[in-house]
Amino acid sequence: MLLTSSRRVESGRDMSAPVDAVVIGAGPNGLAAAIVIAQTGRRVIVFEAGSTVGGGCRSAELTLPGVVHDICSAVHPFALASPLFRTLPLIAHGLTWITPPVMVAHPFEDGSAGCVYGSIDRTAAQLGGADGAAYRRVLGGLTGRWAEIEDAVLGPLRFPRHPLAAARFGWSALRGAEGMARRTFQRSAARALFGGMAAHSMLPLDRGPTAGVALALTVLAHRDGWGFPQGGAQRLADALASYLRSLGGEIVTGMPIASLDDLPPARAVLCDLSPKPLLRIAGDRFSPRYRRALGRYQYGPGVYKVDWLLDGPIPWRNAECARAGTVHVGGTLEEIAASERDAWEGRHAAQPFVLLAQPSAFDPTRAPHGRHVVWTYCHTPSGSALEMQPRIEQQIERFAPGFRDRVLASHVMRPLDYERHNPNYVGGDIGAGAVTVRQLFARPTWRTYATSARGVYICSASTPPGVGVHGMCGYHAAQQALREVLRD
Ligand SMILES: Cc1cc2nc3c(=O)[nH]c(=O)nc-3n(C[C@H](O)[C@H](O)[C@H](O)COP(=O)(O)OP(=O)(O)OC[C@H]3O[C@@H](n4cnc5c(N)ncnc54)[C@H](O)[C@@H]3O)c2cc1C
């Protein structure tokens, strides 16, 4: 069965020539889906609206010429840990990973900082006393068992290969991080460190599965590291695209797809789209019931991002912060929890939790000698237009007095700038959908990758395992398409 019409559109390519599969969107999941299909020798073509590949994994000279900033993703624990990416020859296709000496630092107002190092022992030793012992017990144990639960975390809901290990992880993971931090740790440093990891979820920290997000991200720091591609996130996307082309896959950029009718005939169409843009281009193919289900999909808060160019490194009060790839700027667990609750409930945090990455401290290719790029964002209400830059600066100044004096240039992206940049990020939700417990599994509906239209699949971060640059949504969607409609 061929799903699409043979209408020709202005693409510079013959749109009537049939292929086995079409992928809409060259984000990490779209590229991953195309790679999995191309690896079987089938003909696959990717159409990407943007002028470059990568989706949420792209870089650009946002401030000044010659200075490389990451527009979306900057730090890539999921890419390093991805069961798909680790099988691909990405190094041979130009990718070099950089791992900083400190994965995450979390400064406090007294000048101290909590850190996550690659080593569990070093991390536990720095926390000291009962908290160090608790850290070693909880995170050490989980890191050791990760291979047994990886498929449950990075795949669709199905019976796990190691049910006991998965159940034990699920018991803690589906809870709120705030409660777990208080039960597990006695001192505020360890509690805040755990809260900062959990705040990546963009959920209030008393809700599940924020504990799971904190546990998974911390385990990945110990197992694979929170590394980043030399030269910027774009290099990872470029390596995926280069490998896809080496398999015979085709990529057409600058080609927004307005309707499935515009595609060449294909047996499978994989959409690297979240439900709202998917409904726009494919809604007429779906049953009314499925359309309603997609319409109920819940998006989360937005992000407000500032990229900076500095005339030197950030003047952190604590020296370990200068050695960290990522710095969580937000103070205590209580402050972080208040900030995340504000964004979720439609308020602007007076002291927002700021995620900060400083790749040029370890990658001189990002900026001219002596200059540094800094990537920061905070969570805001969906679609918010309020300028958060002064609040972000204020937060950094608390832990790095003199930061403002180093700024040469900055570039802002507000929640709606993100939606314009990429329609998947509705209201600026960079997760392409809230990571609530329900949407962890029934993502975007109980059908996950399949839709009500045979042969049309969703392969974006709006399917399990969700947000992050790992390609596993694309992998699972492609496997399902290969089983169902690309068998011969
Ligand atoms: C500010 C920000 C910071 C982030 N930080 C990190 C991080 O540090 N680490 C991490 O792992 N993840 C991070 N993420 C999340 C990560 O970028 C996403 O989860 C990931 O990119 C999702 O990949 P995807 O392939 O599902 O979709 P996307 O990356 O969203 O790609 C979808 C692609 O489809 C294209 N497209 C959409 N509509 C059409 C159409 N009609 N026709 C043709 N093409 C279309 C888009 O242009 C885009 O290229 C961040 C995201 C943002 C925005």
The ligand as a Gaussian input file, in Angstrom:
#p B3LYP/6-31G(d) Opt

LIG

0 1
 C       16.604000      25.143000      24.592000
 C       16.712000      23.647000      24.560000
 C       17.669000      23.020000      25.320000
 C       17.788000      21.638000      25.308000
 N       18.814000      21.047000      25.987000
 C       19.046000      19.727000      25.849000
 C       20.245000      19.153000      26.329000
 O       21.132000      19.859000      26.823000
 N       20.405000      17.816000      26.179000
 C       19.474000      17.021000      25.563000
 O       19.675000      15.811000      25.453000
 N       18.332000      17.561000      25.061000
 C       18.115000      18.888000      25.180000
 N       17.004000      19.464000      24.609000
 C       15.948000      18.589000      24.073000
 C       16.291000      18.043000      22.710000
 O       16.760000      19.066000      21.871000
 C       15.046000      17.396000      22.112000
 O       14.468000      16.500000      23.033000
 C       15.397000      16.638000      20.841000
 O       15.961000      17.487000      19.882000
 C       14.144000      15.992000      20.272000
 O       14.464000      15.419000      19.039000
 P       13.368000      15.093000      17.947000
 O       14.095000      14.486000      16.819000
 O       12.264000      14.349000      18.586000
 O       12.721000      16.479000      17.513000
 P       13.343000      17.868000      17.116000
 O       14.742000      17.967000      17.539000
 O       12.369000      18.859000      17.627000
 O       13.332000      17.849000      15.523000
 C       12.173000      17.956000      14.750000
 C       12.549000      18.446000      13.376000
 O       11.387000      18.436000      12.555000
 C       11.401000      19.588000      11.731000
 N       10.038000      19.853000      11.319000
 C        8.993000      20.207000      12.089000
 N        7.886000      20.354000      11.346000
 C        8.234000      20.054000      10.063000
 C        7.509000      20.013000       8.832000
 N        6.209000      20.289000       8.765000
 N        8.193000      19.665000       7.712000
 C        9.513000      19.353000       7.760000
 N       10.232000      19.397000       8.903000
 C        9.598000      19.734000      10.048000
 C       11.970000      20.655000      12.639000
 O       12.494000      21.755000      11.891000
 C       13.070000      19.865000      13.351000
 O       14.276000      19.921000      12.640000
 C       16.884000      20.858000      24.555000
 C       15.924000      21.474000      23.753000
 C       15.857000      22.866000      23.721000
 C       14.876000      23.531000      22.805000

